Amino acid sequence: MKVLIDTNIAMDFMSDRIPFSDDAEKVFTFCCSGLVEGYMTVNAFFDLHYILNKHLRDKNQLKSVLSFWLKFVEILDTTSSDCRLAFESSIPDYEDAVISEAAHRCGIEYIITRNINDFRKSQVPAVSSADFVKIAMKYKLESEGL
């Protein structure tokens, strides 16, 4: 199962933002276990780098944290086609439209975000981290034949 992790979910996990961090951590755990393939857009990764750099203020720690993240989450390139299609999208926010187009092009099954309403018109369904945990647990049980 392929999922795209939105910046807010990554920050929930990385910054231990209560009450969202527990479910965000579970999403990351599913990526680490190989149950799901985690992706993040290149722009979201830039944002994560910027925010963590301001928060940590230590280049070595920043590099360590992001290197660890990259072991379990792939970076999804956005293409000129994604950008062009986003202009035609019915998603009002351009950045969200680009994310949706890239996710659709790459066969992503879920966009995991706290901004579900922003992706209402996405071709790829958006779910909260809490809802995704339920989906992944069901998927895990089914894949184990239980």
N, C-alpha and C positions, 0 to 999 in steps of 0.2 A: 504494500500500500504506500503510495507516494503522497506526502503532505507538504504544503508550503507553510512555513512558520512566519507569521507577521512580526514586525519589529516589536510590537507591544508585548507579545508572548515571550520573545527572547529576553526582553528587559525585565519582565516579571520574574523570569527564572534567574537571570544574572544578578539582578539587584535585590532579590528576595522580597519582592513587593507583596505584602500581605493584603488581602486574602488570596491573591491570584497565584502566588509562587508555588503552592503545592501541586496544583494541576499542571502548571507550566513545567515543573520539574518532572512530572510523570510523562509529559509529552517528550521531553528530552531523553528520559529513560527508555521510552519505546524506540527512539532513534538509536540509542547506544546498544540496545539489545538486538537490533536488526529486524525487529517486528515491523517497523515502518522505515521508509526512506525519507529522511527529513531534508527539505530544501529551504533556501532563503534567497530572495532576489539579491542581486549585487548591490542595488541601492539600499536595501534594508541592512545589508552587511556594512555598507559605508556609514549608515546612521548608527548602527550598533557600535562601530569603532569610535565614532565621534562622541557619542553619549558616554561610553565607558571610559574613554580617554579623559573626559572632563571629571568623571566620578572618581576614577582611580588615581589619576595624576602620577602614574608611575609607568613608564614605557615598557619596562621588563614585565611587570605584572599584566599590563594590557596585552602584550604579545603572548604571554603564557595562557591567559584566559581565552583569547581569540584562537590561538593555535589548537587548544583543547576543543573548542567549539567546532572548528573545521575538521576535526577527526570524525565527527558524527553527523555533520550537516553539510550538504553540498551547496555550492553557490550556483544559482540559476541565472544565466545570462539573460538579459533582455535584448531583444533585437529591434532593428528598425521597423520590422513588420509589426511587432507588438506595439510599438509607439504609434504607428499609423492606424492600426486597428482600434487603439484606445480612443482616438479622436472620434471614431464612428460609434463607439460603445454607448450604451444607455446608462452606464455608470457615471454619475455626475462628477466625481473626483477623478482627475486625470491620473494621478499616481496609482490610485486603486484600480483604475481601468487597465493600466499597464500591467500591474500585478496579476490581474485576472486573465489578461490575454496571454501572458507568459506561462501562467499556470495551466491554462487550457492547452496551449501549444505543446507543453511537455508532459501531458497526461497526468497532471496532479489530480488527486481525487478529492482533497479537502484543503481549503485555506483555513488555517487555525489563527483566529484573531479575536480581540475583544470588541472589534468594531463590526459586528455582524451586519448591521443595517447598511454600512457603506458598501457591502458586497451583495446586497439583495438581488441585483440584476446580473450578477456574475454567472457565467456558464459553469463555473466550478463552485460547488456549495461552500459557504463559509460557516464554520462552527466555532464555538468557544472552546477553550482548552478543557473545561469541565465536560462538555458534551463529547469532545473527541476522546477523552479518557474512556467514556462508556462505549463508544464505537470501537476503540482499539481493544478493549477487554473482550467484547463480543467477537471481534475478528480473531483474537488470540485463541479463544475457546474453540471457535469453528475450525481454525487451522490445525488445532491439536486433536480435532475429531471428538470434542466433548460436547 
